[in-house]
Amino acid sequence: MYEYAIAWEWLALAARWFHVVTAIAWIGSSFYFIALDLGLVKRPHLPAGVHGEEWQVHGGGFYHIQKYLVAPAEMPEHLTWFKYESYFTWLSGFLMLCIVYYGGADLFLIDRHVLDISKPMAILISLASLAGGWIIYDLLCKSPLGKNTWGLMAVLYVVLVFMAWGYTQVFTGRAAFLHLGAFTATIMSANVFMIIIPNQKIVVADLIAGRTPDAKYGYMAKQRSLHNNYLTLPVIFFMLSNHYPLAFGTAFNWVIAALVFLMGVTIRHWFNTTHARKGRPTWTWIVTVVLFILIMWLSTVPKLLTGEDQNASVTPAFQQFASDPHFPAVKQLIGTRCSMCHAAEPVYEGIARPPKGVILENDAEIAAHAREIYIQAGRSHAMPPGNVTDITPDERKLLIAWFESAVEGKQE
């Protein structure tokens, strides 16, 4: 039933909203505690075991915060844990992955010009990469290399760059960037679930039992927290990248991804240094701007150098839409109302690349995006933006009739 497409769209919206809310909660608390930790000051006459303290003002009140490096001598009556923000961010993100990329694998996950694989195989590769990524990362952290903080981070960067390249050899550019974000976010959330919280629970259990907690658990949690600190900004970029085809839709997208990780490091270094009251390293912003300019250049390198191939063929999954009786009129309508932007070389002023990488120049491309056309320009008025091409109500009805007729025809 065509109603399924509308219900699925609303499900995706609900999952995305849930994901954004939980991500804001996780990232917000993470950034706050990083800044707090770096801003702690050692002062005379602090209680035994206190590493430092901080005075803060917010919302008309003053806060006096003290940090115990290992743990206080006795357990406080009330202890607030920060963990569910991370768990629900990952769970909601995985739900989005299932709804958008697994549910729409033929369109959003698989690019048969990159690698011709089946939907089950593509989904299996996706799941295996997320699980395997955490296993490899955890083994590296627990290896002798894990004792060298910056050496470990250099190796992890190489792993991330390799994954960026690998994903672009398997999936669409959009899915590759999304998976790189999911790969990184899985490591971050697993750090919380598998290392940070369990170690904190060990410390709490020792306190309750009257034992002195081992400082190694705090060190391990601190190391994983440091990694999460530097990975947060790239994850945000990759989660939002599906709106920007200039980032994911080029032959050098994996290089762009590698540079994004470096930008995350330079930006976080400025904030970390500033919060630690060790100065304001303005050089980090200069490096960030240079990296971003390089990314802009890589995204617009002439096709002569990239060897991009825009050819497409109608797959069986979408043959129903290209063979529907309404299709000739729909194709003419799209050529009139949509092709000035959704073309390999857009002619609409100010548009350098087709929005979200969607090209609607031939039968295959139009048929492949039938559901999105139906939702964006038929059932809703989201496209064209501001109705700049003056699409009429009757033309929207044609798009609706085309999609629903093709869907019903397949069911018959």
TAVENSUL-V103732 format. One record per residue. RES is the residue in one letter. SS is DSSP state (helix for helix, strand for strand, loop for the rest). OMEGA is omega as a letter, one per 30 degrees, with the letter a starting at -180 (NA if undefined). Layout:
res=RES ss=SS omega=OMEGA
res=RES ss=SS omega=OMEGA
This chain:
res=M ss=loop omega=l
res=Y ss=loop omega=l
res=E ss=helix omega=l
res=Y ss=helix omega=a
res=A ss=helix omega=a
res=I ss=helix omega=l
res=A ss=helix omega=l
res=W ss=helix omega=l
res=E ss=helix omega=l
res=W ss=helix omega=l
res=L ss=helix omega=l
res=A ss=helix omega=l
res=L ss=helix omega=l
res=A ss=helix omega=l
res=A ss=helix omega=l
res=R ss=helix omega=l
res=W ss=helix omega=l
res=F ss=helix omega=a
res=H ss=helix omega=a
res=V ss=helix omega=a
res=V ss=helix omega=a
res=T ss=helix omega=l
res=A ss=helix omega=l
res=I ss=helix omega=a
res=A ss=helix omega=a
res=W ss=helix omega=a
res=I ss=helix omega=l
res=G ss=helix omega=l
res=S ss=helix omega=l
res=S ss=helix omega=l
res=F ss=helix omega=a
res=Y ss=helix omega=a
res=F ss=helix omega=l
res=I ss=helix omega=l
res=A ss=helix omega=l
res=L ss=helix omega=a
res=D ss=helix omega=a
res=L ss=helix omega=a
res=G ss=helix omega=a
res=L ss=loop omega=a
res=V ss=strand omega=l
res=K ss=loop omega=l
res=R ss=loop omega=l
res=P ss=loop omega=l
res=H ss=loop omega=l
res=L ss=loop omega=l
res=P ss=loop omega=a
res=A ss=loop omega=l
res=G ss=loop omega=a
res=V ss=strand omega=a
res=H ss=strand omega=a
res=G ss=strand omega=a
res=E ss=strand omega=a
res=E ss=strand omega=l
res=W ss=strand omega=a
res=Q ss=strand omega=l
res=V ss=strand omega=a
res=H ss=strand omega=l
res=G ss=loop omega=l
res=G ss=loop omega=l
res=G ss=strand omega=l
res=F ss=strand omega=a
res=Y ss=strand omega=l
res=H ss=strand omega=a
res=I ss=strand omega=l
res=Q ss=strand omega=a
res=K ss=strand omega=l
res=Y ss=strand omega=a
res=L ss=loop omega=l
res=V ss=loop omega=l
res=A ss=loop omega=l
res=P ss=loop omega=a
res=A ss=loop omega=l
res=E ss=loop omega=l
res=M ss=loop omega=l
res=P ss=loop omega=a
res=E ss=loop omega=a
res=H ss=loop omega=a
res=L ss=loop omega=a
res=T ss=loop omega=l
res=W ss=loop omega=l
res=F ss=loop omega=a
res=K ss=loop omega=a
res=Y ss=helix omega=l
res=E ss=helix omega=l
res=S ss=helix omega=a
res=Y ss=helix omega=a
res=F ss=helix omega=l
res=T ss=helix omega=a
res=W ss=helix omega=a
res=L ss=helix omega=l
res=S ss=helix omega=l
res=G ss=helix omega=l
res=F ss=helix omega=l
res=L ss=helix omega=l
res=M ss=helix omega=l
res=L ss=helix omega=a
res=C ss=helix omega=a
res=I ss=helix omega=a
res=V ss=helix omega=a
res=Y ss=helix omega=l
res=Y ss=helix omega=l
res=G ss=loop omega=l
res=G ss=loop omega=a
res=A ss=helix omega=a
res=D ss=helix omega=a
res=L ss=helix omega=a
res=F ss=helix omega=a
res=L ss=helix omega=a
res=I ss=loop omega=l
res=D ss=loop omega=a
res=R ss=loop omega=l
res=H ss=loop omega=l
res=V ss=loop omega=l
res=L ss=loop omega=a
res=D ss=loop omega=a
res=I ss=loop omega=l
res=S ss=loop omega=l
res=K ss=helix omega=l
res=P ss=helix omega=a
res=M ss=helix omega=l
res=A ss=helix omega=l
res=I ss=helix omega=l
res=L ss=helix omega=l
res=I ss=helix omega=l
res=S ss=helix omega=a
res=L ss=helix omega=a
res=A ss=helix omega=a
res=S ss=helix omega=l
res=L ss=helix omega=l
res=A ss=helix omega=l
res=G ss=helix omega=l
res=G ss=helix omega=l
res=W ss=helix omega=a
res=I ss=helix omega=a
res=I ss=helix omega=l
res=Y ss=helix omega=a
res=D ss=helix omega=l
res=L ss=helix omega=l
res=L ss=helix omega=a
res=C ss=helix omega=a
res=K ss=helix omega=l
res=S ss=loop omega=l
res=P ss=helix omega=l
res=L ss=helix omega=a
res=G ss=helix omega=l
res=K ss=helix omega=l
res=N ss=loop omega=a
res=T ss=helix omega=a
res=W ss=helix omega=l
res=G ss=helix omega=l
res=L ss=helix omega=a
res=M ss=helix omega=l
res=A ss=helix omega=l
res=V ss=helix omega=l
res=L ss=helix omega=l
res=Y ss=helix omega=l
res=V ss=helix omega=l
res=V ss=helix omega=a
res=L ss=helix omega=l
res=V ss=helix omega=l
res=F ss=helix omega=l
res=M ss=helix omega=l
res=A ss=helix omega=l
res=W ss=helix omega=a
res=G ss=helix omega=a
res=Y ss=helix omega=a
res=T ss=helix omega=l
res=Q ss=loop omega=a
res=V ss=loop omega=a
res=F ss=loop omega=l
res=T ss=loop omega=l
res=G ss=helix omega=l
res=R ss=helix omega=l
res=A ss=helix omega=l
res=A ss=helix omega=l
res=F ss=helix omega=l
res=L ss=helix omega=a
res=H ss=helix omega=l
res=L ss=helix omega=l
res=G ss=helix omega=l
res=A ss=helix omega=l
res=F ss=helix omega=a
res=T ss=helix omega=a
res=A ss=helix omega=l
res=T ss=helix omega=l
res=I ss=helix omega=a
res=M ss=helix omega=a
res=S ss=helix omega=l
res=A ss=helix omega=l
res=N ss=helix omega=l
res=V ss=helix omega=a
res=F ss=helix omega=a
res=M ss=helix omega=a
res=I ss=helix omega=a
res=I ss=helix omega=a
res=I ss=helix omega=l
res=P ss=helix omega=l
res=N ss=helix omega=l
res=Q ss=helix omega=l
res=K ss=helix omega=l
res=I ss=helix omega=l
res=V ss=helix omega=l
res=V ss=helix omega=l
res=A ss=helix omega=l
res=D ss=helix omega=l
res=L ss=helix omega=a
res=I ss=helix omega=a
res=A ss=loop omega=l
res=G ss=loop omega=l
res=R ss=loop omega=l
res=T ss=loop omega=a
res=P ss=loop omega=l
res=D ss=loop omega=a
res=A ss=helix omega=a
res=K ss=helix omega=a
res=Y ss=helix omega=l
res=G ss=helix omega=l
res=Y ss=helix omega=l
res=M ss=helix omega=l
res=A ss=helix omega=a
res=K ss=helix omega=l
res=Q ss=helix omega=a
res=R ss=helix omega=l
res=S ss=helix omega=l
res=L ss=helix omega=l
res=H ss=helix omega=l
res=N ss=helix omega=l
res=N ss=helix omega=a
res=Y ss=helix omega=a
res=L ss=helix omega=a
res=T ss=helix omega=a
res=L ss=helix omega=l
res=P ss=helix omega=l
res=V ss=helix omega=l
res=I ss=helix omega=l
res=F ss=helix omega=a
res=F ss=helix omega=l
res=M ss=helix omega=a
res=L ss=helix omega=a
res=S ss=helix omega=a
res=N ss=helix omega=l
res=H ss=helix omega=a
res=Y ss=loop omega=a
res=P ss=helix omega=l
res=L ss=helix omega=l
res=A ss=helix omega=a
res=F ss=helix omega=a
res=G ss=loop omega=l
res=T ss=loop omega=a
res=A ss=loop omega=a
res=F ss=loop omega=a
res=N ss=helix omega=a
res=W ss=helix omega=l
res=V ss=helix omega=l
res=I ss=helix omega=l
res=A ss=helix omega=l
res=A ss=helix omega=l
res=L ss=helix omega=l
res=V ss=helix omega=l
res=F ss=helix omega=l
res=L ss=helix omega=l
res=M ss=helix omega=l
res=G ss=helix omega=l
res=V ss=helix omega=a
res=T ss=helix omega=l
res=I ss=helix omega=a
res=R ss=helix omega=l
res=H ss=helix omega=l
res=W ss=helix omega=a
res=F ss=helix omega=a
res=N ss=helix omega=l
res=T ss=helix omega=l
res=T ss=helix omega=a
res=H ss=helix omega=l
res=A ss=loop omega=l
res=R ss=loop omega=l
res=K ss=loop omega=l
res=G ss=loop omega=l
res=R ss=loop omega=a
res=P ss=loop omega=a
res=T ss=loop omega=l
res=W ss=helix omega=a
res=T ss=helix omega=l
res=W ss=helix omega=l
res=I ss=helix omega=l
res=V ss=helix omega=a
res=T ss=helix omega=l
res=V ss=helix omega=l
res=V ss=helix omega=l
res=L ss=helix omega=a
res=F ss=helix omega=l
res=I ss=helix omega=l
res=L ss=helix omega=l
res=I ss=helix omega=l
res=M ss=helix omega=a
res=W ss=helix omega=l
res=L ss=helix omega=a
res=S ss=helix omega=a
res=T ss=loop omega=l
res=V ss=loop omega=a
res=P ss=loop omega=a
res=K ss=helix omega=l
res=L ss=helix omega=a
res=L ss=helix omega=a
res=T ss=helix omega=a
res=G ss=loop omega=a
res=E ss=loop omega=l
res=D ss=loop omega=a
res=Q ss=loop omega=a
res=N ss=loop omega=l
res=A ss=loop omega=l
res=S ss=loop omega=a
res=V ss=loop omega=l
res=T ss=loop omega=a
res=P ss=helix omega=a
res=A ss=helix omega=a
res=F ss=helix omega=l
res=Q ss=helix omega=a
res=Q ss=helix omega=a
res=F ss=helix omega=a
res=A ss=helix omega=a
res=S ss=loop omega=l
res=D ss=loop omega=a
res=P ss=loop omega=a
res=H ss=loop omega=a
res=F ss=helix omega=l
res=P ss=helix omega=l
res=A ss=helix omega=l
res=V ss=helix omega=l
res=K ss=helix omega=l
res=Q ss=helix omega=l
res=L ss=helix omega=a
res=I ss=helix omega=l
res=G ss=helix omega=a
res=T ss=helix omega=a
res=R ss=helix omega=a
res=C ss=loop omega=a
res=S ss=loop omega=l
res=M ss=loop omega=l
res=C ss=loop omega=a
res=H ss=loop omega=l
res=A ss=loop omega=l
res=A ss=loop omega=l
res=E ss=loop omega=a
res=P ss=loop omega=l
res=V ss=loop omega=l
res=Y ss=loop omega=a
res=E ss=loop omega=l
res=G ss=loop omega=a
res=I ss=loop omega=a
res=A ss=loop omega=a
res=R ss=loop omega=l
res=P ss=loop omega=a
res=P ss=helix omega=a
res=K ss=helix omega=l
res=G ss=helix omega=a
res=V ss=loop omega=l
res=I ss=loop omega=a
res=L ss=loop omega=a
res=E ss=loop omega=l
res=N ss=loop omega=a
res=D ss=helix omega=a
res=A ss=helix omega=a
res=E ss=helix omega=l
res=I ss=helix omega=a
res=A ss=helix omega=a
res=A ss=helix omega=a
res=H ss=loop omega=a
res=A ss=helix omega=a
res=R ss=helix omega=a
res=E ss=helix omega=l
res=I ss=helix omega=a
res=Y ss=helix omega=a
res=I ss=helix omega=a
res=Q ss=helix omega=a
res=A ss=helix omega=l
res=G ss=helix omega=a
res=R ss=helix omega=l
res=S ss=loop omega=l
res=H ss=loop omega=a
res=A ss=loop omega=l
res=M ss=loop omega=f
res=P ss=loop omega=l
res=P ss=helix omega=a
res=G ss=helix omega=a
res=N ss=helix omega=a
res=V ss=loop omega=l
res=T ss=loop omega=l
res=D ss=loop omega=l
res=I ss=loop omega=a
res=T ss=loop omega=l
res=P ss=helix omega=l
res=D ss=helix omega=l
res=E ss=helix omega=l
res=R ss=helix omega=l
res=K ss=helix omega=l
res=L ss=helix omega=l
res=L ss=helix omega=l
res=I ss=helix omega=a
res=A ss=helix omega=a
res=W ss=helix omega=a
res=F ss=helix omega=a
res=E ss=helix omega=l
res=S ss=helix omega=a
res=A ss=helix omega=a
res=V ss=helix omega=l
res=E ss=helix omega=l
res=G ss=helix omega=l
res=K ss=helix omega=a
res=Q ss=helix omega=l
res=E ss=loop omega=NA
